[in-house]
Amino acid sequence: MGMGYCLMCGMLREVNRGVCAQCATDEYERTRRKRRLERRAAARAKKTGR
C-alpha cells in the first residue's frame, strides 16, 4: 500500500491496487447488497415456479 490517487474518487490517499480503502469498502458493500437481492429474487422465483 502506498500513496497515490484513487482511481474511483480521485483523492490522494493510501491506495491498494489503485483504490483507496473507503472506495473498496463502499464497492464491496454495494456488490454484497446486490448479490443478496438477486439470490432472494431467484429463490422467490424458484418457489413460485416462474
PDB file with one MODEL, atoms N, CA, C and O in Angstrom:
MODEL        1
ATOM      1  N   MET A   1       0.841  -1.180   0.000  1.00  0.00           N
ATOM      2  CA  MET A   1       0.000   0.000   0.000  1.00  0.00           C
ATOM      3  C   MET A   1       0.881   1.237   0.000  1.00  0.00           C
ATOM      4  O   MET A   1       1.784   1.371   0.825  1.00  0.00           O
ATOM      5  N   GLY A   2       0.613   2.126  -0.922  1.00  0.00           N
ATOM      6  CA  GLY A   2       1.392   3.346  -0.999  1.00  0.00           C
ATOM      7  C   GLY A   2       0.502   4.525  -1.320  1.00  0.00           C
ATOM      8  O   GLY A   2      -0.679   4.373  -1.631  1.00  0.00           O
ATOM      9  N   MET A   3       1.092   5.702  -1.238  1.00  0.00           N
ATOM     10  CA  MET A   3       0.325   6.909  -1.542  1.00  0.00           C
ATOM     11  C   MET A   3       0.131   7.025  -3.053  1.00  0.00           C
ATOM     12  O   MET A   3       1.031   6.737  -3.843  1.00  0.00           O
ATOM     13  N   GLY A   4      -1.059   7.450  -3.420  1.00  0.00           N
ATOM     14  CA  GLY A   4      -1.367   7.658  -4.825  1.00  0.00           C
ATOM     15  C   GLY A   4      -2.790   8.160  -4.954  1.00  0.00           C
ATOM     16  O   GLY A   4      -3.501   8.330  -3.963  1.00  0.00           O
ATOM     17  N   TYR A   5      -3.191   8.392  -6.185  1.00  0.00           N
ATOM     18  CA  TYR A   5      -4.547   8.867  -6.428  1.00  0.00           C
ATOM     19  C   TYR A   5      -5.477   7.681  -6.631  1.00  0.00           C
ATOM     20  O   TYR A   5      -5.187   6.782  -7.420  1.00  0.00           O
ATOM     21  N   CYS A   6      -6.587   7.684  -5.922  1.00  0.00           N
ATOM     22  CA  CYS A   6      -7.584   6.628  -6.051  1.00  0.00           C
ATOM     23  C   CYS A   6      -8.233   6.737  -7.432  1.00  0.00           C
ATOM     24  O   CYS A   6      -8.581   7.832  -7.872  1.00  0.00           O
ATOM     25  N   LEU A   7      -8.394   5.612  -8.106  1.00  0.00           N
ATOM     26  CA  LEU A   7      -8.994   5.608  -9.437  1.00  0.00           C
ATOM     27  C   LEU A   7     -10.506   5.827  -9.398  1.00  0.00           C
ATOM     28  O   LEU A   7     -11.103   6.191 -10.411  1.00  0.00           O
ATOM     29  N   MET A   8     -11.126   5.611  -8.245  1.00  0.00           N
ATOM     30  CA  MET A   8     -12.582   5.762  -8.156  1.00  0.00           C
ATOM     31  C   MET A   8     -13.004   7.162  -7.706  1.00  0.00           C
ATOM     32  O   MET A   8     -13.933   7.739  -8.272  1.00  0.00           O
ATOM     33  N   CYS A   9     -12.328   7.713  -6.689  1.00  0.00           N
ATOM     34  CA  CYS A   9     -12.749   9.027  -6.176  1.00  0.00           C
ATOM     35  C   CYS A   9     -11.783  10.147  -6.557  1.00  0.00           C
ATOM     36  O   CYS A   9     -12.139  11.322  -6.467  1.00  0.00           O
ATOM     37  N   GLY A  10     -10.567   9.800  -6.983  1.00  0.00           N
ATOM     38  CA  GLY A  10      -9.606  10.812  -7.415  1.00  0.00           C
ATOM     39  C   GLY A  10      -8.862  11.512  -6.294  1.00  0.00           C
ATOM     40  O   GLY A  10      -8.104  12.449  -6.544  1.00  0.00           O
ATOM     41  N   MET A  11      -9.069  11.068  -5.057  1.00  0.00           N
ATOM     42  CA  MET A  11      -8.399  11.714  -3.922  1.00  0.00           C
ATOM     43  C   MET A  11      -7.007  11.113  -3.726  1.00  0.00           C
ATOM     44  O   MET A  11      -6.769   9.952  -4.057  1.00  0.00           O
ATOM     45  N   LEU A  12      -6.104  11.908  -3.192  1.00  0.00           N
ATOM     46  CA  LEU A  12      -4.760  11.444  -2.869  1.00  0.00           C
ATOM     47  C   LEU A  12      -4.820  10.744  -1.521  1.00  0.00           C
ATOM     48  O   LEU A  12      -4.979  11.392  -0.487  1.00  0.00           O
ATOM     49  N   ARG A  13      -4.694   9.438  -1.530  1.00  0.00           N
ATOM     50  CA  ARG A  13      -4.801   8.628  -0.317  1.00  0.00           C
ATOM     51  C   ARG A  13      -3.867   7.436  -0.434  1.00  0.00           C
ATOM     52  O   ARG A  13      -3.194   7.247  -1.448  1.00  0.00           O
ATOM     53  N   GLU A  14      -3.840   6.629   0.636  1.00  0.00           N
ATOM     54  CA  GLU A  14      -3.125   5.359   0.542  1.00  0.00           C
ATOM     55  C   GLU A  14      -3.979   4.447  -0.308  1.00  0.00           C
ATOM     56  O   GLU A  14      -5.154   4.230  -0.011  1.00  0.00           O
ATOM     57  N   VAL A  15      -3.388   3.908  -1.371  1.00  0.00           N
ATOM     58  CA  VAL A  15      -4.158   3.068  -2.289  1.00  0.00           C
ATOM     59  C   VAL A  15      -3.562   1.673  -2.365  1.00  0.00           C
ATOM     60  O   VAL A  15      -2.356   1.478  -2.214  1.00  0.00           O
ATOM     61  N   ASN A  16      -4.431   0.721  -2.600  1.00  0.00           N
ATOM     62  CA  ASN A  16      -4.047  -0.656  -2.822  1.00  0.00           C
ATOM     63  C   ASN A  16      -4.679  -1.069  -4.144  1.00  0.00           C
ATOM     64  O   ASN A  16      -5.904  -1.085  -4.267  1.00  0.00           O
ATOM     65  N   ARG A  17      -3.864  -1.400  -5.120  1.00  0.00           N
ATOM     66  CA  ARG A  17      -4.329  -1.701  -6.480  1.00  0.00           C
ATOM     67  C   ARG A  17      -5.115  -0.536  -7.071  1.00  0.00           C
ATOM     68  O   ARG A  17      -6.076  -0.747  -7.811  1.00  0.00           O
ATOM     69  N   GLY A  18      -4.718   0.675  -6.752  1.00  0.00           N
ATOM     70  CA  GLY A  18      -5.313   1.864  -7.344  1.00  0.00           C
ATOM     71  C   GLY A  18      -6.589   2.365  -6.699  1.00  0.00           C
ATOM     72  O   GLY A  18      -7.165   3.351  -7.160  1.00  0.00           O
ATOM     73  N   VAL A  19      -7.048   1.703  -5.633  1.00  0.00           N
ATOM     74  CA  VAL A  19      -8.311   2.097  -4.999  1.00  0.00           C
ATOM     75  C   VAL A  19      -8.080   2.301  -3.511  1.00  0.00           C
ATOM     76  O   VAL A  19      -7.427   1.481  -2.865  1.00  0.00           O
ATOM     77  N   CYS A  20      -8.610   3.385  -2.963  1.00  0.00           N
ATOM     78  CA  CYS A  20      -8.454   3.645  -1.534  1.00  0.00           C
ATOM     79  C   CYS A  20      -9.379   2.723  -0.728  1.00  0.00           C
ATOM     80  O   CYS A  20     -10.314   2.141  -1.276  1.00  0.00           O
ATOM     81  N   ALA A  21      -9.115   2.599   0.549  1.00  0.00           N
ATOM     82  CA  ALA A  21      -9.874   1.693   1.414  1.00  0.00           C
ATOM     83  C   ALA A  21     -11.351   2.072   1.476  1.00  0.00           C
ATOM     84  O   ALA A  21     -12.208   1.189   1.509  1.00  0.00           O
ATOM     85  N   GLN A  22     -11.662   3.362   1.494  1.00  0.00           N
ATOM     86  CA  GLN A  22     -13.056   3.811   1.571  1.00  0.00           C
ATOM     87  C   GLN A  22     -13.846   3.365   0.340  1.00  0.00           C
ATOM     88  O   GLN A  22     -14.952   2.839   0.467  1.00  0.00           O
ATOM     89  N   CYS A  23     -13.283   3.573  -0.840  1.00  0.00           N
ATOM     90  CA  CYS A  23     -13.976   3.174  -2.072  1.00  0.00           C
ATOM     91  C   CYS A  23     -14.088   1.660  -2.168  1.00  0.00           C
ATOM     92  O   CYS A  23     -15.108   1.140  -2.618  1.00  0.00           O
ATOM     93  N   ALA A  24     -13.043   0.949  -1.747  1.00  0.00           N
ATOM     94  CA  ALA A  24     -13.065  -0.513  -1.795  1.00  0.00           C
ATOM     95  C   ALA A  24     -14.173  -1.043  -0.882  1.00  0.00           C
ATOM     96  O   ALA A  24     -14.890  -1.970  -1.257  1.00  0.00           O
ATOM     97  N   THR A  25     -14.318  -0.467   0.303  1.00  0.00           N
ATOM     98  CA  THR A  25     -15.362  -0.881   1.238  1.00  0.00           C
ATOM     99  C   THR A  25     -16.741  -0.575   0.680  1.00  0.00           C
ATOM    100  O   THR A  25     -17.641  -1.412   0.756  1.00  0.00           O
ATOM    101  N   ASP A  26     -16.916   0.617   0.119  1.00  0.00           N
ATOM    102  CA  ASP A  26     -18.206   1.003  -0.462  1.00  0.00           C
ATOM    103  C   ASP A  26     -18.593   0.061  -1.591  1.00  0.00           C
ATOM    104  O   ASP A  26     -19.744  -0.368  -1.675  1.00  0.00           O
ATOM    105  N   GLU A  27     -17.642  -0.263  -2.460  1.00  0.00           N
ATOM    106  CA  GLU A  27     -17.907  -1.144  -3.593  1.00  0.00           C
ATOM    107  C   GLU A  27     -18.253  -2.549  -3.111  1.00  0.00           C
ATOM    108  O   GLU A  27     -19.146  -3.194  -3.661  1.00  0.00           O
ATOM    109  N   TYR A  28     -17.550  -3.022  -2.087  1.00  0.00           N
ATOM    110  CA  TYR A  28     -17.829  -4.348  -1.529  1.00  0.00           C
ATOM    111  C   TYR A  28     -19.250  -4.416  -0.973  1.00  0.00           C
ATOM    112  O   TYR A  28     -19.974  -5.382  -1.215  1.00  0.00           O
ATOM    113  N   GLU A  29     -19.641  -3.386  -0.228  1.00  0.00           N
ATOM    114  CA  GLU A  29     -20.995  -3.349   0.342  1.00  0.00           C
ATOM    115  C   GLU A  29     -22.055  -3.306  -0.755  1.00  0.00           C
ATOM    116  O   GLU A  29     -23.091  -3.964  -0.653  1.00  0.00           O
ATOM    117  N   ARG A  30     -21.789  -2.530  -1.800  1.00  0.00           N
ATOM    118  CA  ARG A  30     -22.743  -2.397  -2.902  1.00  0.00           C
ATOM    119  C   ARG A  30     -22.942  -3.741  -3.614  1.00  0.00           C
ATOM    120  O   ARG A  30     -24.075  -4.137  -3.887  1.00  0.00           O
ATOM    121  N   THR A  31     -21.844  -4.438  -3.914  1.00  0.00           N
ATOM    122  CA  THR A  31     -21.962  -5.720  -4.612  1.00  0.00           C
ATOM    123  C   THR A  31     -22.573  -6.779  -3.703  1.00  0.00           C
ATOM    124  O   THR A  31     -23.313  -7.644  -4.171  1.00  0.00           O
ATOM    125  N   ARG A  32     -22.273  -6.719  -2.410  1.00  0.00           N
ATOM    126  CA  ARG A  32     -22.838  -7.677  -1.464  1.00  0.00           C
ATOM    127  C   ARG A  32     -24.358  -7.532  -1.386  1.00  0.00           C
ATOM    128  O   ARG A  32     -25.093  -8.519  -1.386  1.00  0.00           O
ATOM    129  N   ARG A  33     -24.810  -6.277  -1.320  1.00  0.00           N
ATOM    130  CA  ARG A  33     -26.246  -5.992  -1.257  1.00  0.00           C
ATOM    131  C   ARG A  33     -26.934  -6.469  -2.546  1.00  0.00           C
ATOM    132  O   ARG A  33     -28.017  -7.053  -2.501  1.00  0.00           O
ATOM    133  N   LYS A  34     -26.290  -6.210  -3.693  1.00  0.00           N
ATOM    134  CA  LYS A  34     -26.853  -6.595  -4.985  1.00  0.00           C
ATOM    135  C   LYS A  34     -26.970  -8.117  -5.102  1.00  0.00           C
ATOM    136  O   LYS A  34     -27.995  -8.632  -5.549  1.00  0.00           O
ATOM    137  N   ARG A  35     -25.912  -8.835  -4.695  1.00  0.00           N
ATOM    138  CA  ARG A  35     -25.941 -10.303  -4.746  1.00  0.00           C
ATOM    139  C   ARG A  35     -27.031 -10.869  -3.855  1.00  0.00           C
ATOM    140  O   ARG A  35     -27.723 -11.815  -4.234  1.00  0.00           O
ATOM    141  N   ARG A  36     -27.185 -10.284  -2.657  1.00  0.00           N
ATOM    142  CA  ARG A  36     -28.196 -10.759  -1.718  1.00  0.00           C
ATOM    143  C   ARG A  36     -29.602 -10.593  -2.311  1.00  0.00           C
ATOM    144  O   ARG A  36     -30.431 -11.496  -2.206  1.00  0.00           O
ATOM    145  N   LEU A  37     -29.866  -9.442  -2.930  1.00  0.00           N
ATOM    146  CA  LEU A  37     -31.167  -9.202  -3.547  1.00  0.00           C
ATOM    147  C   LEU A  37     -31.419 -10.153  -4.702  1.00  0.00           C
ATOM    148  O   LEU A  37     -32.533 -10.648  -4.872  1.00  0.00           O
ATOM    149  N   GLU A  38     -30.371 -10.414  -5.513  1.00  0.00           N
ATOM    150  CA  GLU A  38     -30.517 -11.335  -6.642  1.00  0.00           C
ATOM    151  C   GLU A  38     -30.805 -12.752  -6.157  1.00  0.00           C
ATOM    152  O   GLU A  38     -31.624 -13.457  -6.745  1.00  0.00           O
ATOM    153  N   ARG A  39     -30.127 -13.171  -5.078  1.00  0.00           N
ATOM    154  CA  ARG A  39     -30.372 -14.514  -4.536  1.00  0.00           C
ATOM    155  C   ARG A  39     -31.804 -14.642  -4.018  1.00  0.00           C
ATOM    156  O   ARG A  39     -32.457 -15.664  -4.229  1.00  0.00           O
ATOM    157  N   ARG A  40     -32.288 -13.599  -3.338  1.00  0.00           N
ATOM    158  CA  ARG A  40     -33.661 -13.627  -2.822  1.00  0.00           C
ATOM    159  C   ARG A  40     -34.667 -13.709  -3.963  1.00  0.00           C
ATOM    160  O   ARG A  40     -35.636 -14.465  -3.887  1.00  0.00           O
ATOM    161  N   ALA A  41     -34.441 -12.935  -5.018  1.00  0.00           N
ATOM    162  CA  ALA A  41     -35.345 -12.941  -6.162  1.00  0.00           C
ATOM    163  C   ALA A  41     -35.342 -14.300  -6.846  1.00  0.00           C
ATOM    164  O   ALA A  41     -36.393 -14.789  -7.259  1.00  0.00           O
ATOM    165  N   ALA A  42     -34.159 -14.917  -6.969  1.00  0.00           N
ATOM    166  CA  ALA A  42     -34.067 -16.235  -7.597  1.00  0.00           C
ATOM    167  C   ALA A  42     -34.779 -17.289  -6.745  1.00  0.00           C
ATOM    168  O   ALA A  42     -35.462 -18.162  -7.281  1.00  0.00           O
ATOM    169  N   ALA A  43     -34.621 -17.210  -5.429  1.00  0.00           N
ATOM    170  CA  ALA A  43     -35.282 -18.159  -4.541  1.00  0.00           C
ATOM    171  C   ALA A  43     -36.798 -17.984  -4.606  1.00  0.00           C
ATOM    172  O   ALA A  43     -37.546 -18.962  -4.588  1.00  0.00           O
ATOM    173  N   ARG A  44     -37.234 -16.752  -4.680  1.00  0.00           N
ATOM    174  CA  ARG A  44     -38.679 -16.474  -4.761  1.00  0.00           C
ATOM    175  C   ARG A  44     -39.251 -16.999  -6.080  1.00  0.00           C
ATOM    176  O   ARG A  44     -40.340 -17.574  -6.108  1.00  0.00           O
ATOM    177  N   ALA A  45     -38.502 -16.794  -7.178  1.00  0.00           N
ATOM    178  CA  ALA A  45     -38.954 -17.271  -8.491  1.00  0.00           C
ATOM    179  C   ALA A  45     -39.002 -18.802  -8.515  1.00  0.00           C
ATOM    180  O   ALA A  45     -39.918 -19.389  -9.091  1.00  0.00           O
ATOM    181  N   LYS A  46     -38.029 -19.430  -7.899  1.00  0.00           N
ATOM    182  CA  LYS A  46     -37.995 -20.897  -7.842  1.00  0.00           C
ATOM    183  C   LYS A  46     -39.159 -21.432  -7.000  1.00  0.00           C
ATOM    184  O   LYS A  46     -39.765 -22.455  -7.321  1.00  0.00           O
ATOM    185  N   LYS A  47     -39.446 -20.718  -5.929  1.00  0.00           N
ATOM    186  CA  LYS A  47     -40.518 -21.130  -5.003  1.00  0.00           C
ATOM    187  C   LYS A  47     -41.892 -21.040  -5.682  1.00  0.00           C
ATOM    188  O   LYS A  47     -42.745 -21.903  -5.481  1.00  0.00           O
ATOM    189  N   THR A  48     -42.096 -19.996  -6.481  1.00  0.00           N
ATOM    190  CA  THR A  48     -43.382 -19.797  -7.143  1.00  0.00           C
ATOM    191  C   THR A  48     -43.460 -20.514  -8.490  1.00  0.00           C
ATOM    192  O   THR A  48     -44.518 -20.541  -9.120  1.00  0.00           O
ATOM    193  N   GLY A  49     -42.349 -21.090  -8.930  1.00  0.00           N
ATOM    194  CA  GLY A  49     -42.339 -21.860 -10.172  1.00  0.00           C
ATOM    195  C   GLY A  49     -42.224 -21.009 -11.428  1.00  0.00           C
ATOM    196  O   GLY A  49     -42.650 -21.444 -12.498  1.00  0.00           O
ATOM    197  N   ARG A  50     -41.670 -19.826 -11.331  1.00  0.00           N
ATOM    198  CA  ARG A  50     -41.534 -18.954 -12.500  1.00  0.00           C
ATOM    199  C   ARG A  50     -40.177 -19.101 -13.130  1.00  0.00           C
ATOM    200  O   ARG A  50     -39.885 -18.442 -14.128  1.00  0.00           O
TER     201      ARG A  50
ENDMDL
END
